[in-house]
Amino acid sequence: MNGAHVTQTMQNETKLDFRADKSYTLIAMCTGEGGANVEWRFGVQLSRQHLDCRPYSDTRYMNAGIADMGVTGIGADTSVVTITPENGTKAEIAYRIDESDAPAPIVADSIIVRDQ
């Protein structure tokens, strides 16, 4: 490719003991130029959110654009995170998933999609 940058999709699948009495939050961060689409399939739940990157600065990571999504652990045995940068995006993108004792919403057995 003669040194050209190629936009790459990041996808990670995790199989863990997700507990029904817990809630989970995915936080994605992006610093640079452009944006990305974040999709999180967690058991029967599917959340989507657009992530706008913020320009680099002296406080580089403190200025990151953030996508914040929460779900319940009910019916979840797999978490799949897919982050797809938009064309032309030049950025650093990262995410993390946190577990919480906060009350979680009740979820039906069908796919639930949240576009935020």
Contacts in CASP RR format, 6 or more apart in sequence:
PFRMAT RR
TARGET T0000
AUTHOR 0000-0000-0000
METHOD contacts of the structure
MODEL  1
MNGAHVTQTMQNETKLDFRADKSYTLIAMCTGEGGANVEWRFGVQLSRQH
LDCRPYSDTRYMNAGIADMGVTGIGADTSVVTITPENGTKAEIAYRIDES
DAPAPIVADSIIVRDQ
5 90 0 8 1.000
7 85 0 8 1.000
7 86 0 8 1.000
7 87 0 8 1.000
7 88 0 8 1.000
7 89 0 8 1.000
8 85 0 8 1.000
9 82 0 8 1.000
9 83 0 8 1.000
9 84 0 8 1.000
9 85 0 8 1.000
10 81 0 8 1.000
10 82 0 8 1.000
10 83 0 8 1.000
10 93 0 8 1.000
11 80 0 8 1.000
11 81 0 8 1.000
11 82 0 8 1.000
11 83 0 8 1.000
12 80 0 8 1.000
12 81 0 8 1.000
13 78 0 8 1.000
13 79 0 8 1.000
13 80 0 8 1.000
14 78 0 8 1.000
14 79 0 8 1.000
14 80 0 8 1.000
14 97 0 8 1.000
15 77 0 8 1.000
15 78 0 8 1.000
16 77 0 8 1.000
16 79 0 8 1.000
18 24 0 8 1.000
18 42 0 8 1.000
18 43 0 8 1.000
18 73 0 8 1.000
18 75 0 8 1.000
18 76 0 8 1.000
18 77 0 8 1.000
18 79 0 8 1.000
19 73 0 8 1.000
19 99 0 8 1.000
20 72 0 8 1.000
20 73 0 8 1.000
20 74 0 8 1.000
20 75 0 8 1.000
21 101 0 8 1.000
21 104 0 8 1.000
22 72 0 8 1.000
22 73 0 8 1.000
22 99 0 8 1.000
22 100 0 8 1.000
22 101 0 8 1.000
22 104 0 8 1.000
23 70 0 8 1.000
23 71 0 8 1.000
23 72 0 8 1.000
23 73 0 8 1.000
23 99 0 8 1.000
23 100 0 8 1.000
23 101 0 8 1.000
23 102 0 8 1.000
23 103 0 8 1.000
23 104 0 8 1.000
24 42 0 8 1.000
24 70 0 8 1.000
24 71 0 8 1.000
24 72 0 8 1.000
24 73 0 8 1.000
24 76 0 8 1.000
24 79 0 8 1.000
24 97 0 8 1.000
24 98 0 8 1.000
24 99 0 8 1.000
24 100 0 8 1.000
25 68 0 8 1.000
25 69 0 8 1.000
25 70 0 8 1.000
25 71 0 8 1.000
25 97 0 8 1.000
25 98 0 8 1.000
25 100 0 8 1.000
26 38 0 8 1.000
26 40 0 8 1.000
26 47 0 8 1.000
26 67 0 8 1.000
26 68 0 8 1.000
26 69 0 8 1.000
26 70 0 8 1.000
26 71 0 8 1.000
26 81 0 8 1.000
26 95 0 8 1.000
26 96 0 8 1.000
26 97 0 8 1.000
27 66 0 8 1.000
27 67 0 8 1.000
27 68 0 8 1.000
27 69 0 8 1.000
27 95 0 8 1.000
27 96 0 8 1.000
27 98 0 8 1.000
28 36 0 8 1.000
28 38 0 8 1.000
28 49 0 8 1.000
28 51 0 8 1.000
28 66 0 8 1.000
28 67 0 8 1.000
28 83 0 8 1.000
28 93 0 8 1.000
28 94 0 8 1.000
28 95 0 8 1.000
29 61 0 8 1.000
29 64 0 8 1.000
29 65 0 8 1.000
29 66 0 8 1.000
29 93 0 8 1.000
29 94 0 8 1.000
29 95 0 8 1.000
30 36 0 8 1.000
30 51 0 8 1.000
30 52 0 8 1.000
30 53 0 8 1.000
30 54 0 8 1.000
30 64 0 8 1.000
30 65 0 8 1.000
30 91 0 8 1.000
30 92 0 8 1.000
30 93 0 8 1.000
31 53 0 8 1.000
31 54 0 8 1.000
31 55 0 8 1.000
31 56 0 8 1.000
31 60 0 8 1.000
31 61 0 8 1.000
31 63 0 8 1.000
31 64 0 8 1.000
31 65 0 8 1.000
31 91 0 8 1.000
31 92 0 8 1.000
32 53 0 8 1.000
32 54 0 8 1.000
32 55 0 8 1.000
32 56 0 8 1.000
32 89 0 8 1.000
32 90 0 8 1.000
32 91 0 8 1.000
32 92 0 8 1.000
33 53 0 8 1.000
33 55 0 8 1.000
33 88 0 8 1.000
33 89 0 8 1.000
33 90 0 8 1.000
33 91 0 8 1.000
34 52 0 8 1.000
34 53 0 8 1.000
34 85 0 8 1.000
34 86 0 8 1.000
34 88 0 8 1.000
34 89 0 8 1.000
34 90 0 8 1.000
34 91 0 8 1.000
35 50 0 8 1.000
35 51 0 8 1.000
35 52 0 8 1.000
35 53 0 8 1.000
35 85 0 8 1.000
35 86 0 8 1.000
35 89 0 8 1.000
35 91 0 8 1.000
36 50 0 8 1.000
36 51 0 8 1.000
36 53 0 8 1.000
36 83 0 8 1.000
36 84 0 8 1.000
36 85 0 8 1.000
36 86 0 8 1.000
36 89 0 8 1.000
36 91 0 8 1.000
36 93 0 8 1.000
37 48 0 8 1.000
37 49 0 8 1.000
37 50 0 8 1.000
37 51 0 8 1.000
37 83 0 8 1.000
37 84 0 8 1.000
37 86 0 8 1.000
38 48 0 8 1.000
38 49 0 8 1.000
38 50 0 8 1.000
38 51 0 8 1.000
38 67 0 8 1.000
38 69 0 8 1.000
38 81 0 8 1.000
38 82 0 8 1.000
38 83 0 8 1.000
38 95 0 8 1.000
39 46 0 8 1.000
39 47 0 8 1.000
39 48 0 8 1.000
39 81 0 8 1.000
39 82 0 8 1.000
39 83 0 8 1.000
39 84 0 8 1.000
40 46 0 8 1.000
40 47 0 8 1.000
40 48 0 8 1.000
40 69 0 8 1.000
40 71 0 8 1.000
40 79 0 8 1.000
40 80 0 8 1.000
40 81 0 8 1.000
40 82 0 8 1.000
41 78 0 8 1.000
41 79 0 8 1.000
41 80 0 8 1.000
41 82 0 8 1.000
42 71 0 8 1.000
42 73 0 8 1.000
42 76 0 8 1.000
42 78 0 8 1.000
42 79 0 8 1.000
42 80 0 8 1.000
43 73 0 8 1.000
43 75 0 8 1.000
43 76 0 8 1.000
43 77 0 8 1.000
43 78 0 8 1.000
43 79 0 8 1.000
44 75 0 8 1.000
44 76 0 8 1.000
44 107 0 8 1.000
44 108 0 8 1.000
44 109 0 8 1.000
44 110 0 8 1.000
44 111 0 8 1.000
44 112 0 8 1.000
45 71 0 8 1.000
45 72 0 8 1.000
45 76 0 8 1.000
45 107 0 8 1.000
45 111 0 8 1.000
45 112 0 8 1.000
45 114 0 8 1.000
46 111 0 8 1.000
46 112 0 8 1.000
46 113 0 8 1.000
46 114 0 8 1.000
47 69 0 8 1.000
47 70 0 8 1.000
47 71 0 8 1.000
47 113 0 8 1.000
47 114 0 8 1.000
47 115 0 8 1.000
47 116 0 8 1.000
48 113 0 8 1.000
48 114 0 8 1.000
48 115 0 8 1.000
48 116 0 8 1.000
49 67 0 8 1.000
49 68 0 8 1.000
49 69 0 8 1.000
49 115 0 8 1.000
49 116 0 8 1.000
50 67 0 8 1.000
51 65 0 8 1.000
51 66 0 8 1.000
51 67 0 8 1.000
51 83 0 8 1.000
51 93 0 8 1.000
52 65 0 8 1.000
53 64 0 8 1.000
53 65 0 8 1.000
53 89 0 8 1.000
53 91 0 8 1.000
53 93 0 8 1.000
54 63 0 8 1.000
54 64 0 8 1.000
54 65 0 8 1.000
55 63 0 8 1.000
56 63 0 8 1.000
57 63 0 8 1.000
67 116 0 8 1.000
69 114 0 8 1.000
69 116 0 8 1.000
71 104 0 8 1.000
71 107 0 8 1.000
72 104 0 8 1.000
72 105 0 8 1.000
72 106 0 8 1.000
72 107 0 8 1.000
73 104 0 8 1.000
74 104 0 8 1.000
74 106 0 8 1.000
74 107 0 8 1.000
75 107 0 8 1.000
79 97 0 8 1.000
81 95 0 8 1.000
81 97 0 8 1.000
83 93 0 8 1.000
83 95 0 8 1.000
85 91 0 8 1.000
85 93 0 8 1.000
END
